[in-house]
């Protein structure tokens, strides 16, 4: 920087400082009323709840007196996945969406000292919901949300009022060939060689592909959706967290018969949205729910894994109408 440039910069800084002092002085000399605008019930609120020493982040909107609806996110996302759905549903529901430990803005303890599993996540989420006063609710489950939600339902079936299922697996025929590296390699023998191909799913290009593959309206998928996920996964130790959960997923498959039995016996009022071009879950996986839930309402969508990204108005409006016709009317 030249001497002239330095002088100009110093003069500019002095001018700004003087302006700030004048503004402060005038504020004290002639105060003006400052308006604090009210927070509408439908605005999204952000916070954290401490659960067993972990700060669990969440998004919440809607009147607490409204019917409660829990949104459980999938891999590799967080409550950010539901940023628009929360806004669409807030006029009718008290909506909450937590970030699992290791995801989004929740604490992510070092996997060398903390065991990441779907059992652990489900226990944390269940305690989180109790702390937030969610004792009766509907639940929206997508991808990882299914293994979390099914565990909570099994332990506390009386809390569930209704269920929304969107591309989350509970049947063996729901796996596409994308799972071969899990089922035929990682789950058989976990080592560096079997992990290496699966690490690619957690790269920026891999995550972007999950969002765009099979999407009926790719032009509606916001880049920050996959960019946000990729940034969180790129944090220190997070790849190890994701691989730990990839390996633990084998325990979900072992529980499929238990979850199917739960559905048959309890017959929860169920609404299903199924992205027919999901790279991970087959259309047959969605249809299989009808074996155990023959009265479920199903919508087969020209969509991929994250159907709420490009089918939001349809999904939101059908959630509201289903609740009014099938759930509210039965209470």
C-alpha positions as CSV (number, residue, x, y, z in Angstrom):
1,X,0.0,0.0,0.0
2,X,1.4,3.4,-1.0
3,X,1.8,6.3,1.5
4,X,-1.1,8.1,-0.2
5,X,-3.3,5.0,0.1
6,X,-2.5,4.7,3.7
7,X,-3.4,8.3,4.3
8,X,-6.7,7.9,2.5
9,X,-7.6,4.8,4.5
10,X,-6.8,6.5,7.7
11,X,-8.9,9.5,6.8
12,X,-11.8,7.2,5.9
13,X,-11.5,5.3,9.2
14,X,-11.5,8.6,11.1
15,X,-14.6,9.8,9.3
16,X,-16.4,6.6,10.1
17,X,-15.4,6.8,13.8
18,X,-16.5,10.4,14.0
19,X,-19.8,9.5,12.4
20,X,-20.3,6.7,15.0
21,X,-19.6,9.1,17.8
22,X,-22.0,11.6,16.5
23,X,-24.7,9.0,16.1
24,X,-24.1,7.7,19.6
25,X,-24.2,11.3,21.0
26,X,-27.5,12.1,19.2
27,X,-29.0,8.8,20.4
28,X,-28.3,9.9,24.0
29,X,-29.4,13.4,23.4
30,X,-32.6,12.7,21.6
31,X,-33.7,9.1,22.0
32,X,-36.2,7.6,19.6
33,X,-38.6,4.8,20.4
34,X,-37.1,1.4,19.3
35,X,-39.7,-1.1,18.2
36,X,-39.3,-4.8,19.2
37,X,-41.5,-6.6,16.8
38,X,-43.6,-9.5,18.1
39,X,-42.6,-13.1,17.1
40,X,-45.4,-14.8,15.2
41,X,-46.2,-18.3,16.1
42,X,-45.5,-19.4,12.6
43,X,-42.0,-18.1,12.5
44,X,-39.2,-20.7,12.9
45,X,-37.4,-20.6,16.2
46,X,-34.0,-22.1,16.8
47,X,-32.6,-23.5,20.0
48,X,-30.8,-26.3,21.8
49,X,-31.7,-28.8,24.6
50,X,-29.1,-30.5,26.7
51,X,-29.7,-34.3,26.7
52,X,-27.2,-36.4,28.7
53,X,-24.5,-33.8,28.2
54,X,-25.2,-33.3,24.5
55,X,-26.6,-30.0,23.1
56,X,-29.2,-31.1,20.6
57,X,-30.1,-28.3,18.1
58,X,-33.6,-28.0,16.7
59,X,-36.0,-25.9,14.6
60,X,-39.5,-25.3,15.9
61,X,-42.5,-23.4,14.7
62,X,-46.3,-23.2,15.3
63,X,-48.6,-22.7,18.2
64,X,-47.8,-25.1,21.1
65,X,-51.5,-25.6,21.4
66,X,-51.7,-27.0,17.9
67,X,-51.3,-30.7,17.0
68,X,-47.7,-31.7,17.4
69,X,-45.7,-33.1,14.5
70,X,-42.1,-34.3,14.7
71,X,-39.8,-34.3,11.6
72,X,-37.0,-36.8,11.7
73,X,-34.3,-36.2,9.1
74,X,-32.2,-38.5,7.0
75,X,-28.6,-38.9,5.9
76,X,-26.6,-36.8,5.3
77,X,-28.8,-33.9,6.3
78,X,-30.2,-32.3,9.5
79,X,-33.3,-30.2,10.4
80,X,-32.2,-28.0,7.4
81,X,-33.8,-30.7,5.3
82,X,-37.2,-29.5,6.6
83,X,-36.5,-25.7,6.5
84,X,-39.4,-25.1,4.0
85,X,-41.7,-27.8,5.2
86,X,-41.7,-26.4,8.7
87,X,-42.9,-23.0,7.4
88,X,-45.6,-24.6,5.2
89,X,-47.0,-26.7,8.2
90,X,-46.6,-24.1,11.0
91,X,-50.0,-22.5,10.5
92,X,-51.6,-25.8,11.4
93,X,-49.2,-27.8,13.5
94,X,-46.7,-27.3,16.3
95,X,-43.7,-28.6,14.4
96,X,-40.3,-29.6,15.7
97,X,-37.2,-31.0,13.9
98,X,-34.1,-31.9,15.9
99,X,-30.6,-32.5,14.6
100,X,-29.2,-35.9,15.7
101,X,-25.9,-35.9,17.5
102,X,-23.2,-35.7,14.9
103,X,-25.5,-33.9,12.5
104,X,-26.3,-30.2,11.7
105,X,-25.8,-27.9,14.7
106,X,-26.0,-30.5,17.4
107,X,-22.9,-31.6,19.4
108,X,-20.7,-34.1,17.6
109,X,-18.6,-35.9,20.2
110,X,-15.4,-37.6,19.0
111,X,-16.3,-41.1,17.7
112,X,-13.2,-42.4,19.4
113,X,-14.9,-41.7,22.7
114,X,-18.6,-41.8,21.8
115,X,-20.4,-44.7,20.2
116,X,-22.7,-43.6,17.3
117,X,-25.6,-45.9,16.7
118,X,-29.2,-45.7,15.8
119,X,-30.1,-47.0,19.3
120,X,-28.2,-44.0,20.8
121,X,-29.8,-41.5,18.5
122,X,-33.3,-42.8,19.2
123,X,-32.8,-42.6,22.9
124,X,-31.5,-39.0,22.6
125,X,-34.4,-37.9,20.4
126,X,-36.9,-39.5,22.7
127,X,-35.5,-37.7,25.7
128,X,-35.4,-34.5,23.7
129,X,-39.1,-34.8,22.8
130,X,-39.9,-35.3,26.5
131,X,-37.9,-32.3,27.4
132,X,-39.8,-30.2,24.8
133,X,-43.2,-31.4,26.1
134,X,-44.0,-33.6,23.1
135,X,-46.0,-36.4,24.7
136,X,-48.4,-37.1,21.8
137,X,-47.5,-36.4,18.3
138,X,-47.4,-37.4,14.7
139,X,-44.0,-38.2,13.2
140,X,-42.6,-37.7,9.7
141,X,-39.8,-40.2,9.0
142,X,-37.4,-40.0,6.0
143,X,-34.4,-42.2,5.5
144,X,-32.5,-42.4,8.9
145,X,-35.7,-41.0,10.4
146,X,-37.3,-44.4,10.1
147,X,-34.8,-46.4,12.2
148,X,-35.0,-43.6,14.8
149,X,-38.7,-43.3,14.7
150,X,-39.5,-47.0,14.7
151,X,-37.4,-47.5,17.8
152,X,-39.2,-44.7,19.6
153,X,-42.6,-46.0,18.6
154,X,-41.7,-49.5,19.8
155,X,-40.8,-48.2,23.2
156,X,-43.6,-45.7,23.5
157,X,-46.5,-46.6,21.2
158,X,-49.0,-44.6,23.1
159,X,-47.3,-41.4,22.2
160,X,-47.8,-41.8,18.4
161,X,-50.9,-40.3,16.9
162,X,-50.1,-40.9,13.3
163,X,-47.1,-41.5,11.0
164,X,-45.8,-40.1,7.7
165,X,-43.3,-42.3,5.8
166,X,-41.1,-40.8,3.1
167,X,-38.5,-43.1,1.5
168,X,-37.4,-44.9,4.6
169,X,-36.8,-48.6,4.5
170,X,-38.5,-51.4,6.6
171,X,-38.5,-54.2,4.1
172,X,-35.6,-56.2,2.5
173,X,-36.9,-55.7,-1.0
174,X,-36.5,-51.9,-0.5
175,X,-32.7,-52.0,-1.2
176,X,-31.4,-50.9,-4.5
177,X,-28.0,-52.1,-5.8
178,X,-26.4,-49.0,-4.2
179,X,-26.4,-51.0,-1.0
180,X,-24.2,-53.8,-2.3
181,X,-21.1,-52.2,-0.9
182,X,-22.8,-52.1,2.5
183,X,-24.6,-55.5,2.5
184,X,-21.9,-57.5,0.7
185,X,-18.8,-55.9,2.0
186,X,-18.9,-53.5,5.0
187,X,-21.4,-55.4,7.0
188,X,-19.6,-58.7,6.3
189,X,-16.1,-57.4,7.2
190,X,-15.5,-53.8,8.2
191,X,-12.0,-52.7,7.3
192,X,-10.3,-49.9,5.4
193,X,-10.9,-51.7,2.1
194,X,-14.6,-52.1,2.6
195,X,-15.0,-48.6,3.9
196,X,-13.1,-46.8,1.1
197,X,-15.8,-47.0,-1.6
198,X,-18.5,-45.9,0.8
199,X,-16.6,-42.8,1.9
200,X,-17.3,-41.4,-1.6
201,X,-21.0,-41.1,-0.7
202,X,-19.9,-38.4,1.8
203,X,-18.0,-36.2,-0.7
204,X,-19.6,-33.0,-2.1
205,X,-20.2,-34.6,-5.4
206,X,-21.7,-37.7,-3.7
207,X,-24.0,-35.7,-1.6
208,X,-25.1,-33.5,-4.5
209,X,-25.8,-36.7,-6.5
210,X,-28.1,-38.0,-3.7
211,X,-30.2,-34.8,-4.0
212,X,-30.4,-34.6,-7.7
213,X,-30.7,-38.3,-8.8
214,X,-34.2,-39.1,-9.7
215,X,-35.6,-35.6,-8.9
216,X,-38.6,-34.7,-11.0
217,X,-37.8,-31.0,-10.8
218,X,-34.1,-30.6,-10.2
219,X,-34.4,-26.9,-10.9
220,X,-36.2,-26.6,-7.6
221,X,-33.5,-28.1,-5.5
222,X,-31.6,-25.4,-3.7
223,X,-27.8,-25.7,-4.0
224,X,-27.5,-24.8,-0.3
225,X,-29.3,-28.1,0.6
226,X,-26.4,-30.3,-0.5
227,X,-23.8,-27.6,0.1
228,X,-24.8,-27.4,3.7
229,X,-24.8,-31.1,4.2
230,X,-21.4,-31.4,2.5
231,X,-19.9,-28.7,4.8
232,X,-21.1,-30.5,8.0
233,X,-19.8,-33.8,6.8
234,X,-16.4,-32.2,6.0
235,X,-15.9,-31.3,9.7
236,X,-13.2,-33.1,11.6
237,X,-14.1,-36.7,12.6
238,X,-17.4,-36.5,10.8
239,X,-16.6,-39.0,8.1
240,X,-15.8,-41.5,10.9
241,X,-19.2,-40.7,12.4
242,X,-20.9,-41.4,9.0
243,X,-19.0,-44.6,8.5
244,X,-19.9,-45.8,12.0
245,X,-23.6,-45.3,11.3
246,X,-23.2,-47.0,7.8
247,X,-21.9,-50.0,9.7
248,X,-24.5,-49.8,12.4
249,X,-27.3,-49.7,9.8
250,X,-27.0,-53.6,9.6
251,X,-28.8,-53.6,13.0
252,X,-31.8,-51.8,11.4
253,X,-32.3,-54.6,8.9
254,X,-32.3,-57.2,11.8
255,X,-35.2,-55.2,13.3
256,X,-37.4,-55.1,10.1
257,X,-39.6,-58.0,11.3
258,X,-40.1,-56.3,14.6
259,X,-41.1,-53.0,12.9
260,X,-43.4,-54.8,10.5
261,X,-45.1,-56.6,13.4
262,X,-45.6,-53.2,15.2
263,X,-47.3,-51.8,12.1
264,X,-49.6,-54.9,11.7
265,X,-50.6,-54.9,15.4
266,X,-51.0,-51.2,16.0
267,X,-52.2,-50.1,12.6
268,X,-51.2,-46.4,13.0
269,X,-52.9,-44.0,10.6
270,X,-50.3,-43.8,7.9
271,X,-49.5,-41.4,5.0
272,X,-46.8,-42.5,2.6
273,X,-44.9,-40.3,0.1
274,X,-42.5,-42.4,-2.0
275,X,-40.0,-41.0,-4.4
276,X,-40.0,-43.6,-7.1
277,X,-36.5,-42.9,-8.4
278,X,-34.6,-42.9,-5.1
279,X,-31.1,-44.2,-5.7
280,X,-31.2,-46.1,-2.4
281,X,-34.8,-47.3,-1.9
282,X,-36.8,-49.2,-4.5
283,X,-40.5,-48.5,-5.4
284,X,-41.2,-52.0,-4.0
285,X,-40.0,-50.9,-0.7
286,X,-42.7,-48.3,-0.6
287,X,-45.4,-50.7,-1.8
288,X,-44.4,-53.2,0.9
289,X,-45.8,-51.0,3.6
290,X,-49.3,-51.7,2.2
291,X,-48.9,-55.4,3.2
292,X,-48.9,-54.4,6.9
293,X,-50.8,-51.1,6.5
294,X,-53.6,-51.9,4.0
295,X,-55.5,-48.7,4.8
296,X,-52.5,-46.4,4.4
297,X,-52.7,-43.5,1.9
298,X,-49.8,-43.7,-0.5
299,X,-48.6,-41.1,-3.1
300,X,-46.1,-42.3,-5.7
301,X,-44.0,-39.3,-6.7
302,X,-41.7,-38.6,-9.7
303,X,-39.0,-37.8,-7.2
304,X,-35.8,-39.0,-5.7
305,X,-34.5,-39.4,-2.1
306,X,-35.4,-35.9,-0.8
307,X,-38.9,-35.5,-2.2
308,X,-39.7,-32.5,0.0
309,X,-37.1,-30.5,-1.9
310,X,-39.1,-30.5,-5.2
311,X,-42.6,-31.6,-4.2
312,X,-43.1,-29.4,-1.2
313,X,-46.6,-27.9,-1.9
314,X,-48.1,-31.3,-2.7
315,X,-46.6,-33.0,0.3
316,X,-47.6,-30.1,2.7
317,X,-51.1,-29.9,1.5
318,X,-51.7,-33.7,1.7
319,X,-50.3,-33.8,5.2
320,X,-52.8,-31.2,6.2
321,X,-55.7,-32.8,4.4
322,X,-54.8,-36.3,5.7
323,X,-54.7,-35.0,9.3
324,X,-58.1,-33.4,8.9
325,X,-59.8,-36.4,7.3
326,X,-58.1,-39.3,9.0
327,X,-56.6,-38.2,12.3
328,X,-58.5,-35.2,13.6
329,X,-61.8,-36.7,12.8
330,X,-61.0,-39.9,14.7
331,X,-60.2,-38.1,17.9
